[in-house]
Amino acid sequence: MTPLHRRAFLGRTAAGFGLTALQSLLGAGSGLHHPAKAKRVIFLYQAGGPSHLELFDPKPKLASMHGQGMPESFTKGQQIAQLQGKPLLCFGPQFPFQRYGKSGVEISSLLPKIGGVIDDVCLVRSMWTEQINHDPAHTLMNTGSILAGRPSMGSWAVYGLGTEAPDLPGYVVMVSIQSVGDPVLYIENPRGVDAKMQQQSIQAITALQRLEQQALGDPEVQTRIAQYEMAYRMQSSVPGLMDFSTEPNSVLEDYGAKPGDGSFASNCLLARRLAERGVRFIQLYHRDWDHHGKLKEGVGYKAEEVDRPTAALIKDLKQRGLLDDTLVIWGGEFGRTPMSQGGDGRDHHIKGFSYLMAGAGIKAGTVYGSTDDLGYAAVDNPVSVHDLHATILHLLGINHLRLTLKVQGLDVRLTGISGDVVKGILS
């Protein structure tokens, strides 16, 4: 009798690790760990570190101290990135704030469109992170670890829940700006290869791989087969996904989207279209928030890029009845310092920054947590990266303590060894 290896057993009995995880979550007909509020997530990721002090966290005390020395009681013994060896000066907010909506939440005057949907949003002003440099901070925010190669939060979501999209990946990431060439790379066949030839090639490869699977019993072969088949289905479905001609002009105008321009605005509209097609986790990367100098000019420019499409996405999802089960998140890897070294920019900052959350299970029209009077540190209801991840999984119906993956003999989870659901932001 041929011995049946563990991976082969999993492949034959539960179609691999993903389905095994799903079955363990479902249990004996008992449903998920708890009722899910969200079916999908759209994460509008602002890479570079948006300044909470210019956008979401009004600090009149900091404004009144502009140009004065930053009190040493805040900074002594603290990580302050590149601000070393020179006097630290308070750097006041560069734009006025005003109240929006029935909830009267104060945000920057740079964001009037987001202000128009603020009653659908929970503004978290007490985020903090452990990593002060971009790459490890990105890695932590996206995977829950600073170790390269760990699964991202979108991968965890699909691992636990699967996907409802038959012809698209369960986890899609888009970057602003891919404005030249195909919006999705390698979706077109190369010259000399038509659809019939492509299909015949895949059928031949699949037949060979099935023979390999029968001989070896390796579930990874089945995974390769599935990916070839998915790629073929995507070649048929993606052109329709990218075709904005079916969208009314009013929708394009709301987003500020122009077909094929690869902008954040167009990606926000694509995110809604992906959500409609059953994609589980959609992440948009929008870069260039790293304003060490010329902060007023830079933040003003970036705010103009994101204000309109962010608001349009929330409004569009709501009008279509999708916001009730779609979790929308807006934020970056860290914030910016309330001080400078006499220049016109802010450094990286980990002690306090802001996030927006809206949609499925989120308490709308509220502010959660706060930083101190100078916007330096989260002092009221601090929210860590692991807390954020625990809350995302909770809204998807998953207990973050129970969704694990064996890595080098250890049970690894998205939230590492910490993390609590932030119940104060839940409706």
N, C-alpha and C positions, 0 to 999 in steps of 0.2 A: 504494500500500500504506500502510495506516495505521500510523504508528510505534508501537511497543510500549514504553511507559515502564517504568522499573525496577520501580516498585511494582506495576504491572499484571502484569509478568512474574512477580514473586514470588507475586502473588495467584493467577495461573492455573496456575503450575507447582508451587507448594508450599503452597498455601492460606494464604499470609501468613507473617509473620516467625516466629510460634511454631513452626509445623511445620518451617520452614527450620532453626531452631535445633535442633529435635529430630533432623532428618535429619543435620545436621552432627555431632551427638553420636553418633548410631548408626553413622555411617560406612557402609562397604560390608559390612553384616552383622556388624560386629565387636562390637556391643553398646555399652554406655556407655563412658566413659573408663576405668572400672574397675568391678568388681562392686559393686553397691549393697548396703549393709546396711539402709538405711531406704527405705521406700516413701512415707512421709508424716511430717510434723512437727506436733507440738502444742506451741505456745509459750505458756506461762502467764506473760504479761507483767505485772509488778508495777510500775505506773507511779507515779513519785514518788520512788523511791530508797529501797528497804528497807534498814534498818540491818543490815549484816553483823555488827556488834558485839553486837547483841541476838539474832541468829538463828543464825549459822553459824560464827562465827570467835571462839572463846574467847580472851580476852586477860587472864590473871591479872596481868600486869605493869601493864596499864592500870588494872585494878581497884585495885591497891595504890597507884597514884599519883592516885587520884580526888581532885579538888580542888586538886592541885598544878599549878604552871605547866607548860605543854607545852614540852618542850625546843625551843629555837629551832633546833637543828640539823635538826629535822624540817620546820619551817614556813618558814624564812627563804627569801625569793624564790619561794615556792610560791603557786599559785592556791588561795585559801582562801575563795572566794565572798564571803559577806556578813560574815564574821568579820574586821572591820577596826576598828582604832582602840581596841581594848580588850584587856586581858590574856587570853591563851588558856589555859584551864584543862583539864586532863585530866578526861574524863568517863567513869567506869567503866561496864562493862556493867551493865544494870539487871535482868538475870535470870540465874539460874544455868544452867550447862550440865551435861549428863550424857551418858554413853556409851550408844549404842543398837546393837542388832543384834550379830551374830557378829563384824562388822568393828570394833565398838567405836568408831565415829565419834562425836565429840562435837558435838552441836548443842544448841540452846536447849531448856530444859524446857518452853517454850511450844509445842513442836512434837512432841508424843508420837506422833501418828499418822504423820507423816513419819518419825519415828524408827523406827516399826514397819516401814517399807519401805526403810530406809537401806541395806540390803544389796543393793538393786537400783539404787542411785544412785551417781553420781560427783559429789562435792562439789568444785567448783573454787573455791579461796579466793584466787586471784591474778588476777582480772579487773581491767582498768583501761580508762579511756576518755579521750578528748581534750576533751570538752565538759562544762562545769561548770554550765550552766543547762539547765533542763528541755527546752525546745523543741528546741534544737540537739542535745542529748543523745539525745532520742527519735528525732530524724531520723537521726542517725548510727547508732544501734542498729538501726533498722528498715530503713535504706536503704544504709548504708555510706558516706554522704555527708552533709554539712551543707547541701547545696544542695537547696532545696525542689523537688519535682516529680520526683525520681529514683525509679526503681522500688523497691518494697520487696522484702525477702528472699522473701516469699511469692510475689510476682509473678515474681521470677527463677526460683524453683523450677518454677512452672507454665510459664513461657516455655521452660525447658529440657526439661521432662519431660512436659508436658501433664497431663491429669487422667484418672482412671478413673471419675469420677462423671458419668453421662450427664444427670442432671437437677438438678445442683447446681454452683455455681461451684467451680473448682479451688482457690480461695483464699478462705477465710471468716474474717472478723473479728467477734468478739462483745464487747460491753462490758457490765460490771456497772454499773448495773442498769437494764434496760428492763422495768419491772414493770407499766407501765400500757399498755393497748392491745395491739395485735398484737405478738407477740415478734419478728416480721420485718415491718418497715414496708412498707406498700403491697402486701402479698401478696394482700389481698382485693380483689375487683372493687368499683368504686364503685357506689352505688345506681343501679338501673335497667339495669345491665350484667350479663347472665348469662353462663355459660360458653360457650354457643353463639355469642352476639354477640361475645364476646372472641375466640373462634377465628376467626370470619369476618373480624373487623377485622385480625387478624394475617395471615391469608391474603391479604387485599387489599393491606395494606402491603408484604408480602413480594413480591407480584406486581409492584407498582410499583418496588420497589427492584431486582428482578432486571432489569427493563427498563433502569433506570439503570446497573446494572453492565454490561450488554451494550453500552450506548452509550459508557460511559466507561472500562471496564476497570479500575476502581478497587477494590482489595481491601478498602478500608475499608467499602465498601458491603456486601460479604459479611460483614464483622465485625458491622455493624449488624443484618443479617438474623439472624445466629447469636445475637445478644444478645436480640432479640425472641423467638426460639424458646426460648432458655434461660429467659427470664422466664416464658413460658407453662408450660414443664415444671415450673418451680419452684412455680408456683401449685398444681400437683397433688401435688408431692412434699413440700413443706414442712409442710403440716398433719400428715402421717404422721410426719415427723421430730420434730415438736414434741410428739407425743402420747406422754406418759409412761405411759399406762395399760397398755402392753405390758411395762413394766418391773416385775419383782417388787418387793414392798415392801422386801425385804432390800437390794436395790440402792439404792433411794431413801434408805433409812436410812444405808447406808454413805457415800453422798455428802453426806447432809444436804440433799437436794434436795427442793423442793416445786414441783410443776408450775405454771408461769406466774409464779414469783416473780422471775425475772430475776437471780437471785443468782449469785455465782461458782460455788457448788456446782452449781446447775442447768446452768450453762454448761459445767462440766467433764463432766457427764453427756452434754450435747449434743455435746461434742467427741468423746467416744467413739463416739456414734451417727454423727457425720459421718465419722469415721475408717473405720467399718464400711462406709460408703456410697461410699468411694473418693475423698474429698476430699484433695487433696495437702498443703495447708498450712492449719492451723487456728490462729488466734491469739486468745487471750482477754485482754482488757484489764481489769485490776483496779486501780483508782486509790486515791488518798488515802494514800500511804506517805510523804508529805512532812512529817516531824515535826520542825519547828524548835522546837517547844515541846510540853510535856506528852508527851514521848516514851514514857515508860513506859506510860502509859494508851493512847496511840495504837497503839504496836506490839503491845501485848497484845490490843487489839481486832482489829487486822488479822490477826494470827497465828491467832486463833480462827476468822476467816472462811476462811482458806486451808488450814489444817492438814489438816482432815478430808477435804475434796474432793480436794486434791492427792494425798494418800495413796490415796484410794479410786480415783482415775483410774489410777494406776500399778498398783494391785492388780487392778483390773478388766481393764485391758488385758492383764496377765500371765495372768490366768485364762482369757481368751478366745484366747490365743495371738497377740495383736496386738502385744505389747510387743517381740517379736523383730524386727519390722520397722517400729516406730513410734518416732521420736525425740521424747522429752519434754524440754522445757527450761523452767526456772523462774528468773526474774530480772528486774531492772529496768534503768533507764538508767544508774544509778551507785549509789554507796553513801553512807555518812554519816561525818562527821568523828569522830575519837576525842577531840575537844576541844569545849568550848563557851565561852561568854563569861560563865560564872557562872549560866546559865539551866538549863532542864531539857529541852533539845533538842539536836539535832545538825544541822549544816549539810550542804550538798551536798558530795560528795567523789568525786574521779575517780581517785585514785592506787591504790586497792585496794578490791575488794568481792567478793562471792561469787555463784556461780551453781550451780544443780542441773541435772544432765543424767542421763537414764535411757533405757534401751531400746536400740534398734538400734545395735549396734556399739560401745556404751559400756562401759568397764571398770567393772563394778558393785562396790559396797562399797569404794570407794577415795576418797582425798582427793588432789587434785592442786594443787600450788603452795601458797604461803603468803605472808602479809604479815609485816611486822616485829613486834616485841614489843608495839607499841602499836596495831597494826592500821592504820597510816597508809598504807604503800605496799606493793605487791606486790614481793617481793624474790626469791622462788624460783619459777621457771617462769612469768613474767608472761604473761597471755593478753589480747591486745588485742581490740577489737571486730572488726577485720578477721580476726584468727585464728579467732574464733568463727564468723564467716560462712564462712571457708574450710573449716572443719571440718564445718559443716552441709552444705555442698554436697558435700564429699568423701563423707560418709555416704550421700548421695543418688546417688552414682555419678558426680558431676560434678567435673572439675578446674576450680577457680575461675579459673585463668589462661586457660582456653580458652572459657569462656562469656562472650561479649561482645555489646554492642549499640552500634551506631554512633550517636553523639549529637554533633551539630554538627561532624562530620568526625573525631571521635575515637572510638576503641574504648573504651567504658566497661564496667567490670565491677563486680559487687557489692563486691568487696574493694579497689577503688581501685588504688593502686600498691603495696600491701603485703599482708601476710597470709600466714600459714603454717598448715598443718594441724597441730592439736595432737595429735601421735601418742601422747603419754603418757596420754591418756584413752581411747584406742581398745583394744578387746578383740582 
